[in-house]
Amino acid sequence: MRPYLLALFSILSLLSYSQQCPSDIFYRQSLKNNRTLFIKDSITTVQYKQYIRTGSSQRMHGVKYTLPVVFHVMHNYGTPAGTNENLSDAVIINALSYLNAFYRGIICNGDTTSPDTEIQFCLAQSNTNGQQSSGITRHATNLTDMKMCCDDATMKQITKDQPDVYPPDKYINIWVVNSICPDCIPLCDVAGYATLPSAGPGSTDGIVIEANTLTSCEGVKTLVHEMGHYLGLLHPFQNGCANGDCLTDGDGVCDTPPVDDFSIYNYDCTAPGGGTKNSCRTDVNFSDTNNPFTVEQLDLQQNFMDYSPATCKNSFTQGQIDRMIFYLTNTRNYLLSSGGCNPPIDSSVSNIDDTANIISPPPSCPVSYRANLIRGRKVVCAGDVVTYSTFFICNTPNTWKLSGDGALLSSSNTSIRVSFKNAGTAAITLSVHNICNTEFTDTLFVTINPVPGISLPEKQVIVCPDEVPVLHPVSAGDYFKVVNQGSASWANYKNTGTLSLPFQATDSCYFIHPYFNNNFCTVTDSFCIKVLCTDEVEVPTAFTPNGDNLNDILKPVYYKHLHYIVQLQQFSIYNRWGVLVFMSSDIEKGWNGIQNGIKMNSGTYVWTLDYLVNNKLKKKKGTVILIR
């Protein structure tokens, strides 16, 4: 069996037998080359530290988050399904069951060795068009033996017809390939790699995995590892033995002891004395209040994020789970309202044409077969993209006509793809010619229902336990579904103009889903009521005032909280000589990097912050990097 998560090597690293994970390289290069991503990652780091320090990682046992995944099987031309890299559906379904078991803390022999992550994964049951899905797509390509340095984007582009159906802000896309070579060396020793949360959701966001790792329980640990990267985990040997601040140094997780880069290949958990190595003597740091260690620790060769042999791996730490939950509920929170795990829209409301009435015509396509030329949905929601099709191809070309509240995206002889942006009606007409060139038509009238909304000022409201925020829906008479992530059950509420609900569970997001009485048009971009008591105000560590409208303004970052009223007294910024370059008493007003009409140079600046929380004065100070 190949070593778990194989590596990129240079000639030097071959001599020293040092190994690097491609996910690390992607992460570091992205931060180096993309200033916007660097700022986003810096702000997220501040938020992560605040999340851990305010005790937001209190947990409960049970499935709390279910995320939709789609496997894109990239296979050689002519390879039948179920052979070689073109894995059968059964193998993929079995691999997913192993993945789910590992994330519940259950390993191959059935033992429970790890805390429950509360995260599970489902094969997507529907796509964004509301159509049924198996969660598995197949694509013939000559890139299934890929060179990751140059083939990554090209290989993923092969699924270019999928983004509208499985966009990365709704689904976890997993590309299954035969082999992965790192280009820069002659060894094809990479078993998988993933993009980290700060890079998503982009067109290449997701996981690439070798097919042979999905064929056994032990092999699926590669996918467990890469899913950990996708959800924000780094290697425990990240940055070696540095351990000054356990929420920033190393892997950013306090209960994983630091591991030295050059010791990670010496593990053999089956050999005498295996797993008794402590490669760093920096485990204990009494000046770091978040560091739990009072004595030196052994390296975690049993950790899923290490490079030890697959048979050694059996667990995540609680700190790693808390980090994954943070990134899932913050940076990747778009996955929580995907709906991809839900079955397709119910056709019982006469939403789909009765395909049983479609009659295959004889070659001449006589007029007697005019009925039911068009297949597709009669009732849609504003924002839907729907494909309508026909089997009637007698004399090319068939012609399509669209009128009303719809926009034509594409058409072919057999289908038409339509976007419905606004509520109203639309008419789709198909014209067919028989061999005598006689034209006959069929028109399908489409009703476009409005999507319900909720008139709330913020995307997320922060409340303390037992507070009762009042929600103002768009109209009385609609129903609402409210779900607490800590519960598998849904509660239905009839709207009478306002909706008042108590919120008690900590570290939870209550999703508000308004929907019409016919239960057809549902909201997928839900509103979140987050239960979190915090009055902290933070300042980002860097910003880029370059005029691109991304991170151009430096200002304090805080949770707009119903319980805590934050008032800024003074936010001041000084250059390295102590000269005041900016001052404001408006918490919504920040610095654009300009003083007296002159753009300030890149560099480090000092800030001070005085603010009131419920009329109680707080003071902070720190530094920020201006990047141009």
N, C-alpha and C positions, 0 to 999 in steps of 0.2 A: 504494500500500500504506500502511496506517496505520503511524505510528511504533510501534516495538516497546514494549510495555507502556505504554499510554497513561495519562493522569493525572487526578487530581482538581485542580480549580482553584477558587480564590475570586476575587472581583473584583480584589483586590490582586495575587494571583499571576498573573492574566491580564496585568496591566500590566507585571509584571516578567518574565513568561514563565518563572516558576519552576514546577517540576513535582514532584509527590509520587506515589509508588506506593501504591495501596490496601493492599498487604501491609504497608507501613510503618505506615500509619494504624491498621490492625487491631492490629498488634503493640504500638504505643505506647498505644492506648486500653485494650487488654487489661491491660497492666502497670499502668496508672494506676487502673483500676477494680476490679481483682481482686488483693487482697493475697496470696492463696494463690499465684496465678500469679506475682506479683512475687518471692515468696520462692523458688519453684521455679526461676525464671529466674536468680536471684542464685546459688543453690547450683550450678546447671548451669554458670554462668560460671566459678565457682571450679574445678569439675571439668574444664572445657574447658582452662583455663590449665594445670592440672596435667598433663593429657593431652599437651599440646603440649610443655611444658617437660621432661617425663620421656622424651621421644623416642618416644612411643607411636605416632607417625605413620610408622614405617618401613613401606614398601609393597612390593608385588610386582605384576607385570603379569599381567592375566588377569581374567576375570569371577569375582568373589568373592561378590557379593551380588545376588540376583535377587528383585525385589519385585513382588507382584501388584497390578495396577491394574484398576479397573472404570470404564468410561466410561458416565455416565448422560446420554443425549441428551435434552435438554429441547426439544421442538419444538411448533410451533403445531398446533392441532387441524386435522385434514384434510391435513396435509403428508405426502406419501408418503415412505417411507424412500428415501434416495438423492437427495433434492431439498432445495435450500435448506439450512436449519440442521439438518435431519434427515439427517445424514451417513450414507452407506452404511457397512457393515461394512468394505468394502475400503479406503475413505478412512481410517478410524480405524486399521486394521491398518497401512497405509502410514505414517501419522503416527507410530505407535509405533516403527516401524523407523527412522525419522529420529531420534526421541528416543534410541533405543538407540545409534545411530551417534554422535550428538553426545557421549553420555556415555562412549563409547570413544575420543573424541578425533578422530573422523572427520567432516568437514564435507561440504557438498552436492556439491562437485566431487570428493570421494573422497580429498582430501589429509588427512594426519594433522597437526593443528596444536596439539594439546593433550595433556597427560598423560592416561593412561587412568584414569578414576574407579574402575574395577572394579565399577561399579554398572550393572545392567541391569533392565529391566522386562518383565513378561509380562502378557498378558491373562489374567485369572483363569480357570482351567480347572475349578474347583469352588468351591462356596460352603460355608458352615459346616455345612450339612446333609448334606454329602457328595454333593451333586447336581451334575451336569454344568453348566458355565457357559460362555457365550461371552465373558464379560467385558464385555458391552455390554448395557445396558438402555435402553428407550425410554419416554418419558412425554409425553403430550400436555398442554399447559399454556398459559395466557395469560401466564405469567411468563418465557417465553424471551427477551423483551425486558425485562430486569430492571433495577430501580433498586437498586443494591447496598446503599444505606444502610438500606433498609427491606424489601427482598425476599429478602435472603440466606437467612435462616433459613426463611422461608416456602417459597421455591423448593426448598430442600434437603429440607424436610419432605414434599414430594411423593413422595420416595422412602422414605417412612416404613415401607413394608413390607420395605425392603431391609436395615435395620440388623442384624436377626437373621441375614441371609444374607450381607451384605457389611459387617460392623462395622468402624469406623475403626481398631480395634486389630488388624485382620488384613489390611486392604486399603487401598490408596490410592484414595480416591474422587475422580473427576474429573467435574464437571458441565459439560456442553457446552451453551452457550446461543447465541442469535442475536446479542444485543448487551448491553452492560453500561453503564449510565449511573450516574454518581456522585450523582444526586439534587440536590446542592447547586448545580449549574450546568446550563445548557442544552445542554452538549456531552456526547455519549455517546462519550467518548474513553478508555475502559478496555478493554484487550484481554484482561486476565486478572488474577487475584489468588489468593493462597494463604494458608493459616494456617501460622504458624511452629511448630516442634516443641514449645515450652513450652505451647502451647494444646491439644495433642492428648493422647489421642484423645477428642475431644468429638463431639457430634452434628453439628456443622457443619464438622468437620475435613476438609480436603482442598483441592482446587483448582477454581476456576471459570475457564473459558476460552471465548473466542468461537469459534464453529464455523469461521469463515473462516480462522482462523490455522492450522488443522489440514490445510488443503488443499494446502500447498506445503512444500517443504523449508525455505525461508527463514522461512515463517510459523511453523513448529514451534519456532523459536527462542524464541517467546513461552512455550511450554510448558516448554522447557528452563530458561528464567529462573524461571518459577513453581515448577518442581520444585526448583530451587535454593533458593528460599525455604522450601519445604516441608521440605527437608533441612537448614535452619539458616543459609543464606547471607543476608547483607544486601547492600545496594548499596555499591559502593566509595566512593560519595560520602556515605555515612551519617555524619552529624554534621560534615560539612565537612572542614576541614584539621586537626582535632585529631589528634595523633599522639604523645602522651606515653607511652602503653603500647599497643603495636600489637596486643596480645591483648585489649584492652578498648575502646580508642578506635576510631572509624570502624566498619568492618565486622568487627573482631575478627580480621582475617587479616593477617599480617605482610608477605606478599609482594605485596599489592595496595597501591600507593601511594595516599595520601589524595587525594581529588578534591573541589574546591569545588562546592557546590550550584549556583551560578549560572553555571557554565561548561559544564555537561553538554550543553547544546543547541547548542554551537558546533562539534560534530564534523561533519566531512564526509570520510570516509575515501577518497572518490574524487576529491576536489578537490586541486589543487596545495597542498602544505604540510599536507594533512589529517593528523591524528594526530600533530602535532608540538607539542601544547600541554601545558604543565605548570601547572595551575591553582593548585597549592599549593607553597609553598617550605618545607614541613615534612617532606619525605620522609626526610631523614637525621636520626637521633637516636642518637648514640653512647652515651648513657646507658641506652638500652634494649637489653639484650643479645639480645633476640629480633628486633630490627629488622635485616634483611639489607642495607639500602641504605647505601652509602658515598658515593654521589653522587646528585644530584637525578634524578628519574624522570619520564618522560612519562606522561600520563594513559592509562589502559588502555581506549581506545575499542574495542578488539577483545574485551573481556571480556563474557561472556554476561550478567553481572549489571549492566552499565551501561545507560544510556538511549540509546546511540548507535544509528544505523540498523542494521537487521537484517543488511544486507550486510556491515557492519563486523565483526560478532561471529563469533568462531571458537574461543574457548577459555575454560577455567577455569585458574586458577593451581594449583600444587601445594598451596599453603596452603588454598585454597578446598576442594579435594578432601579434605584432611585434616580440615577442619571438618565437611564433610558426613559423612564416615565416623564422626567422633566422635558427631554427633547421631544417626546411624543406629544405632550400636552401643550407645548409652546412652539418650537420651531417647526415641527411636523404635525401641528394640530389639525391641519386640513384633512388628514386621513380619518379623523374621528367622525366627520360628517359626510363621508364618501357615499354611503348607501350601496357600495359594491357587493356587500355580503347579503343584501336583500334580494329576494327573488324578483323577476321582472314584473312590470306592471300587470295587474290582473286584467284579463280580457273580458271579464264577466260584465263590464259596464259598456258592452258593445263598442269597445275601443279598437278592435281588430276586425278586419273583413273576414267573413267566413270563407276560408280557402277551400272548403269542401264543395263550394258552389262553382269553383273555377273549373271549366271543362277544357281539356286539351283539344284544340281544333284540328280538323284535317288540313292538309297543306294549302288548300284554297282559301282558308279563313272566310267562310261565307258570313253573311250578315246575321244569320241565326245564332251565331256565337258572340254576339256583341256584349252580352252581360258580363260584369265582373272582370273587366280587362285589367283593372288596377288592384294591386295588393298593397295594403298599408294602413296606418292608423287613421281613424276618422276623428278622434278627439286627441288633442295634444295640449301641452302647456307652453306658455310663452317661454322662449329660451331653448326649446327642444330642437334637435337636429334629427330628421327622420328620412329614411330611404324608402321610396315607393318603387315597386317593380312590376313586371309583366312577364308572362311566358309566351305571349303572342308575338312571334317573329316569323312573318310570312313573306314579306317583301320589304327589304330595307329601303330607307330607314323608317323606323317608328319615330314619331315626333311627340314631344311633350310641350305643354303650355301651362304656365303658372300665373294665377291672378289672385289679387287680394293681399292679405298681410303675410307674405312669405317671401323669402329670398332664395333664388336658385344658386346652389353651390356647385353642382356638377350634374351631368346627365350622360347617359349612354343609350344604346339601342334598347336595353332591357331595364334600365332603372333611372331614377332621378333622385337627387339628394337636396333636401329643402331645409332651410333654417327658418324657424318661426320666432321672431323677436318680440312681437307685440300681441296682446290679446285682440281677438277679432275672428274673422273667417278667411278662408282661402279656398280656391278651387284649382284642382289639378286635372288636366285634360290630356288623355292619351289618344293619339290618332294612329290608326293601323290601316294598311292598304293590303287588299288581297291580290291574287295573281292577275286579276283583271284591272288592277290599279283603282279599285273602288275603295273609297275612304269611308271608314266608320269610326266613331269616337265613343269614349266613355269618360265621364267626369266624376271625380270624387270630391265631395264638399267636406272641408275640414273645419272643425270648430277649435279655436285656440283659446283655451281658458287662461285667465290671468293667474300668476303665481302668487299665493298669499304672502303677506309680509308682516313685519312687526315694527312698530314705530318706536324704536329705542335709540337714544343718542350715541351709544357706544357699542362696539363689537363685543366687548366683554365688560361686565360690571363685577367689581370685587365686593363681597359682603363678608361679614362675620357670621358665625353660627347663630341661628335663631333670628337674624334680621329678615325682614319681609319687604323686599323691593316690589313696587307695583309696576306691572307691565301694561302698556297701552297698545293693544293690537289695532290693525287697520280698520276693522269693522266688527260690530257685534254680530253674533250668530255663527261665527266660525268656531271650530274646535281646535284644541291644542294638545299635542303630546309633549309630555315633560319626562325626561329620563335622567336619572342620576347615574353617573358612571359606576358608582359602587353597588348598583342593583341591576339585575337582569330584567326586571319588570318595568313596563311602561304604565304611566298614569294618564288618563284622559280628562281634560277639563273643558267644560263648556264656557265659552267666552260671553260675558254679559257687558262688555265695555272695558273692564279692567280685569286683570288676573293677578291675585295676590297669593303667593305661596311661601311657606316657611322653608328655610334652607338650613339644615343642621349638620350634614356630614362634612368633615374637614377634607381639604385637598381634593375637592370634587368639582366637576364642571356639570352643571345642570343644563342640558340642551333643550331649547324651546323650539318645537316644530309646529307652526300653524298649518292647518290644511282645511280645504273646503269640505262641505258636508258629503259630497260624493266620493271623498277620499281618493281623488285622482291626482290633483296637482299638489305635490308636497314640496316643502322647502328643504333643500339639501345643504345650504350654507346657513347653519343654525346659529342662534345666539347663545352665548355662554354666560351663565351666572356662576362665577367661581367663588368658592368659599375659602377665604384666605384672610386672616387678620394680620396685616402688616402696615406699618407707617413709614417704611424706609423710602428715602429719595436718593437715587444714585446719579452719577455723572459718567457718561461714556469715557473710555480710555483713549479714544482717537476719533477724529472726524476729517472729512475731505471737502472743504469749501471750494469746489472747482466749477460750480454752476450747472451740474448735471441733475440737480434736484434730488440727489441721493446723498444723505448724510452731509448736507451743506451747512446745517445749522447745529451748533453745540448748545444744548440746554439740558436742564435736569430731567431725569427719567423717574417717573413714579406711577404707582397704581392709583387710578381714580377710584377712590373707595367711598362707599356710602357711610362707613363708620368713622373714617378719619378725614378731616377737612384740612388740606394742606395749603398754607399761604406762604409765599416766598417773601422773605425780608430783604435779602440781598444776595445776588449771585455775581461774584467778581472774578476777573481773570487778569493775571499779571504775566509779563514776559520774564525772561530769565534774569533781567536786571532789576526786577521788582517794580517795573512801571505798569500802572493800571492801563489795560487796553480795552476793557469792557466791563460794564456794570449794569445790572437790571434788577428791578423789583417785581417784574412780571414773569411768573413761572412759565408762561407760554412763549416768552420772547427770548431768543438765544443769540449767540454771537456767530456772525458770518465770516469771521477771519479777517475783517477789515477794521482799521482804525484811522479815523480822520480821512477817509477816502483812499487809504493806501492799504494794499493787500499785505498782510503780515507774512513773514517767511515761515517755511516749514520748521518744526522744532517742538520742543517741550515747553508747555505753559503751566502755570500754577493757578488753581482755582480755589476759592473759598465759598462756602454755601451756608447761609443763615436762613432757617425757615421755621414756621410754626406748624405744629400738628395739634389740632384742637386747642390752639392758643398756648401750647407749650413750646418754648424755644429749643431748637436743635441746631448744632453747628457741625460742619464737616469741611475737610480740605483734601486736596489731592492734585494730581497732574494729568494733563491731557496732551496727546501728540497731534499737532496740526500737520496734515499730509496734503501736499499739492501735486 
